């Protein structure tokens, strides 16, 4: 009889079994189905972008029926034909059965053959784009004025098409390589992740094996944190207990992001270590292959090995990267390291070098900083360059920079190079999030009005880190923004987890936005711009915000925009305002507003869930998604844990009682918070205005006058942008002359003068209310891509705290068409358009009940009753109107089911089914109506 095996024997047996299962020949050739689906989805989305730009060009050319454009039209038709073929190929590739059968050799061969056909079509389409560009460039020489502006606009769109096609080609090649070298794994992706971890020699808890293979969840599960191995001298010095320490990817990108000197002192010098990522728009003079290891199949960052610029073994003690930017700056130069410091350190101590350094600067009446801190930088005040070399008190880029070359030709140092050093700017890594789940996994409860709550267990999340962003140092508060776009996004996989969120019908939101933008609709919500009396309507604030978004190329070129003088800026806005009424720009504006709203609501929900469930922000992610197909704006907060080990959904239901209650509390609390924030800002401005010193009084009145000129023209800059505008446009110098003061002093006073003048320091979002310091997908563009005032107003409208005026044809129909089960209409008048709306609802299976006046009932009873609509006529005249949708929303309005072109007021009330039944019953059984 065999004796009971010891625990060591069992471990050894399990280890041997795993070894046989995990041979590299097997695991190394596998990729998960999710990976394949992800790349196919990216290809499909990118092709959608191509089609969008092609359609825009086609619409523009429809207005130009000139013979000169016939060849371009023919080429565009060829592109559309290619896109149609691509769409069909992608549609076949997305087939569930096909992906399931990829293990079959013949299926895989056919799949790859289709993919190769797609790549060929992409290449052909790129060639056609080049032909269009050539044609347009030729025509440019023959046209002037508006026609030239039109052609340049078309060329810009063609460039966008080419960029999207290049991305499409890149994604297609990635998928092609994946299929050629890997075999699809048909089991759960979590198991494959586990197998890869063991294969790579990582320690894995036995509980993880049980959880991931069986699906049984540990009650005390730990957070899932994808880790990166840290290598190199720096890390061995600071983690002596482990020669190969690890750090989660979140911690790494927060503490030691790429392109930022690592602020750890080694041998007395800070900032001597740095690491880079291969990028589209950054020329890096060294190979990053030894510095960064990214898994080819998954895109996961495996290890980082920062380089020591001052090491004896290093080939380069100085490295200058060149970043291509949007706007007039062109190339931005970033220098790391110091050959001067390295040479001196070979023969002198740091104390001796510091003494020599201080003596040098004292002779020139300049401040001497720490010579051994490469975490600080000299910089160009125009944002064209910075250097961590402490000896670069003169610009080291004069030969490369156009501004520097012009100064050098006059044999002098560049006066745009700073006289002081600043801390190297904090680098943020921007991400893109997507998630997938089965609708069957959605736990949906009764809506709060039109806001439908949900929870999901088993949602799978991907996060792609696509770029690094930072503000260049400047004499202003925030210098130009620099973005380095990675060639291959770093991917973070979050295994199946939990999510809580809500959906709002997209059609309602678009109708609300259209009503806000309608020039003929009065009484728009107002926002205080200059305390106490200067206000502006919300639609004008949002138009200004959109103008700034477009004028700054999505926020990436704010300096070129702010360098314009006030009159130039106003003229530019006037042209923009004339164009915004065009259909093409209006759609783009609506998309911008919907995305800004979604992004803001996601931030608010993120903070709300974190605070109320007492979950650390590090353990949560937010996601928002605009889904045209399902007519929804989806907002969700996702648990950053494996298999939902925190069980956020259960925790939330226990605390709030239901998902419905969570959403209701979130809406009400968010409104209170945002309104209180507005009051706090006004209180702050009132105090600052009362504290104006005599020294500031002159400048305060001038600042208010200059800002008022912009506001009266429709341009609303936040306080930071306005300050930067004054300095960069040179208008601060004009101001200094007018009040007979030194420019440098005036710049210092401006920081206090702006809030003292009453200018709102938080017009539409700041660090005090919505902006996240970390975890945001647009870290440095939040002031442009968020809107606190829009979110507050929409929440007030949807919760019934504020009524809204709108056209029946747009807002009324959008609201009425939300009925899915029952539509109760009390409308004294109805016309052909109203009958059509009701019959369409009835055809969709909605139970429709109508109470109207007797003449309308007689006129339309045949068609209404034929559609199965319950019809009642009023015995005595009434003029009030109301509608109840699905016994969840009561709409009180001045809108009849007639004259839908008119402007009417709509007020929403979120009600319980019991109250809805009571209201309906009072009119149906009160003796004032007769059935027809």
C-alpha positions, 0 to 999 in steps of 0.5 A, a space after each residue: 500500500 502506497 504511503 501518503 505523499 508529502 507536501 514536497 512530493 506533491 509540489 514536485 509532482 505538480 511542477 513536473 506536470 506543469 513542465 510537460 504542459 508548458 514546453 516553450 514549443 507549445 506556449 511560445 506558439 500561442 496567442 489568445 482569441 481576444 488578441 486576434 479580435 482586438 486587432 480586427 476591431 482596431 482595423 475596423 475602427 481605423 477604416 471607419 476613420 478613413 471613410 469619414 474623411 473621404 466622405 467629408 472631402 466628397 461633401 466639400 467637392 459637391 459645392 464645387 461642380 467645376 471641371 477642374 476637380 473631375 480627376 480628383 472625384 474619380 480618384 475619390 470614387 476609387 478610394 471608396 471602392 477600395 474601402 468597400 472591398 476592405 469593409 467586406 474583408 473585415 466583415 468576413 474576418 470578424 465572423 465568430 465561426 471563422 475565429 473559432 475555426 482558426 485552428 483548422 489549417 485551411 481556415 487559417 490559410 484563407 484568413 491570412 490570404 484575406 488579410 494579405 488582400 486587405 494589405 494590398 488594398 491599403 497600399 493601393 489606396 495610399 498611392 491614390 492619396 498621393 496622386 490626389 495630393 499631387 493634383 491639389 498641389 498643382 492646382 494650388 499654384 493657380 488659385 488664390 484667396 478663398 479657393 486657395 484656403 479651400 484647397 489647403 483644407 482638402 489637402 489637410 483631410 487627404 493627409 488625415 486619410 493617409 495617416 489613418 491608412 498608415 495606421 491601418 497598414 500597421 495594425 494589419 501587419 501586426 495581425 498578419 505577423 501574429 497569425 503567421 507566427 502564433 497559433 490561436 489558443 482556444 481556452 480561457 485567455 486567463 489560463 494562457 496568461 498564467 502559462 506565459 507567466 510560469 514559462 517566463 520563470 515568474 513565481 505564481 501562487 497555487 491559488 492563482 492556478 486554481 482560480 484561473 483554471 477552475 474559475 473558483 474565486 478566492 474570498 481574499 483575492 489580491 489586486 491584479 497588477 501587471 508587473 515590469 522587470 526593472 534592470 540596470 545599475 540604478 535599480 540594483 543600487 536601490 533594491 539591493 535585496 533583489 537584483 531583478 526587482 519588479 514594479 507594476 506598470 502603473 507605478 512605473 509610468 507614474 514614478 519613472 515615466 519615459 523621457 523624464 530623468 529619474 530623480 534618484 541620487 546615484 553617487 551624488 548626482 540626480 537625474 543621470 538615468 533616463 529611458 525612452 520608447 521608440 516613437 513616430 515623431 521623436 528622433 532618438 539617436 540611440 537604439 532603445 531595443 536594449 532599454 525596453 523589452 515589449 512582448 511582440 504578441 501582446 504589446 505588454 511591457 516586459 522590462 525596462 533598463 534605464 541608461 546611465 548617461 554618466 557611466 564610464 561604460 556609456 558611449 554617450 554622456 549627452 543625448 539630444 532627442 528631436 521631437 516633431 510638434 504641431 505648429 510653428 515650433 516645428 522641432 523641439 530639442 531635449 538634451 539629457 546628460 552633461 559631458 562637461 560634468 562627466 569630464 570634471 567628475 573624473 578628476 574632482 569631487 562634487 564639492 570642488 565642482 560645485 565651488 568652481 560652478 558657483 564662482 563661474 556664475 557669481 562672476 556673471 551676476 547669475 544664480 548658481 544652482 546645484 551642478 549635480 542635479 540633472 533633474 533641473 533644466 535650462 529652457 527656451 521661453 518659446 518652448 523650442 528646447 530644454 537641457 538638463 546640462 547644468 553648464 548650458 546657460 547658453 542655448 546649445 541648439 542655436 545652430 539647429 533652431 531658426 530663431 537661434 540662427 537668426 540671433 547667432 548671425 548677429 553674433 550674440 546669444 539667443 535672448 529666448 534662452 532662460 536665465 534660470 533653471 526649472 525642474 524638468 517637467 513632469 511627464 504623463 503617459 496618455 492611454 486609450 481604454 477599451 473593454 468587451 463583455 457579453 450583453 448577457 453578463 449585464 445586470 440592468 435595473 430600472 432606469 432613473 429617468 432616462 439614465 439606465 444603471 448597470 453592473 457587469 461581472 466578467 468585463 475584460 479591459 485593455 489599456 493602451 499607452 499611446 504617448 508621453 506628454 509634458 508641458 515645456 518650461 516657460 516664463 508663463 504658467 504652462 508652456 507649450 505641450 509636447 507629445 511623443 507618440 509611441 510607434 508601438 503602444 504599450 498594452 496593459 491587460 486587465 483580466 476579467 473584472 467588475 464594472 458599475 455604470 450607466 447609459 444615457 440615450 445618445 439621441 436625447 443628448 444630441 437633441 439637448 445639445 442641438 437645443 442649446 446651440 439653436 440661436 432662436 431658442 432664448 433663456 440659455 443657462 448662464 456662467 459667470 465669467 467676470 465676477 460679479 456681473 459679467 455672464 455668458 450663456 453656456 452655448 457661447 462658452 462651449 462654442 468658444 471652447 470648441 473654437 480653442 480646441 480647433 485653433 490649438 489642433 486639439 490642444 497640442 499647439 496652444 502657443 501658436 494660438 496664444 501668440 496672436 494679438 487680441 485683434 487677430 484672435 477676434 478676427 479668426 473667431 469671427 470667421 469660425 463663428 460664420 462656419 460653425 453653422 455649416 452642417 459638417 462643422 455642426 456634426 463635429 461640434 456635436 461629437 466634441 460636446 458629447 465626448 466632453 460630456 462623457 469624459 466629464 461624467 466618467 471623471 465624476 463617477 470615478 470620484 464618486 465611486 472611489 469616495 463612497 465605496 472607500 476604494 483607492 483611486 489606484 484600484 479603479 479605472 473609468 471608461 466612457 464610450 459613444 455607441 451610435 449603433 446602440 444609441 447610447 453614451 456609456 459611462 463606467 467605473 471598472 475595478 482594477 483587480 483580477 476576477 473582481 476580487 474587490 467585488 465592487 458590485 456587491 459592495 455597492 449594492 450592499 451600501 446603496 441597496 440597488 443600482 438604481 439608488 447608486 445612479 440617483 444618488 450620484 446624480 443628486 450628489 454631483 449636482 450639489 457638489 458642482 453647484 457648491 463649487 460654483 458658489 465657492 469660486 464666487 466667494 473666492 473672487 469676491 474676497 480677492 477683489 476686496 483685497 486689491 492693493 493700491 499697487 495692483 489697482 491700475 493693472 487690475 482695471 487694465 486686465 479687466 478691460 483687455 479680458 472684456 474685449 475678448 469676452 464681448 467678441 465671444 472668446 472665453 480663455 481660462 485664467 491660465 490661457 489668458 495670462 499666457 496670451 498676454 505674455 506670449 502675444 507681447 500685450 503685457 509689454 503694451 500694458 507695462 508702457 501704459 502704466 509706466 512699469 517694468 515688464 518683469 514686474 508686471 508679469 509678476 503682478 499679473 498672477 495676482 491681478 487676474 483673480 483680483 480683477 474678478 476673472 473666474 479662475 475656474 470657468 469650466 473645470 480645474 484641479 479643484 473639481 474635475 481634473 484627475 492628477 493621474 488615471 486620465 486618458 488625456 492627462 494634459 488636455 483636460 481643461 479643453 476636453 472636459 466641461 463641468 458646466 455642460 455636465 451640471 446642466 445636462 444632469 439638471 435637465 435629465 433629473 428634472 431640476 431645470 426645464 429646457 426649451 427645444 423644437 418638437 421636431 428635434 427635442 420632443 421626438 427624441 424624448 417621445 421615441 425613448 418609449 420601449 413599453 408604454 407611451 401615455 400622451 395627454 395632448 389636446 391637439 394632434 396633427 399628421 406628424 403626431 399621428 405618424 409618431 404614434 403609429 411608428 411607436 405602436 408598430 415597434 410594439 409600444 403600448 400607446 394611449 392617447 387623450 386628445 380633444 374630440 375633433 382630433 379624435 374624430 379626424 384620426 380615429 381610423 388610423 390610430 385605432 387601426 394601429 392598436 392605439 387606445 384613443 380617448 376624447 376629452 369631454 371638456 376643453 383642457 390646455 395642459 399637456 403631459 407625456 409618460 414614458 414607460 411609467 418612468 419619466 413624466 414630461 410636462 410641456 407646452 408641446 402638443 403632438 402637433 406643430 413640431 417645428 415650434 419651440 416649446 418648454 420641456 420639463 422631465 420628472 423621474 417617477 416611480 411606476 406607482 405614481 405614473 399609474 396614479 396620474 394616468 388613472 386620474 385622467 382615464 377614470 376621472 369621468 372627463 374622457 370617453 373612449 373611442 
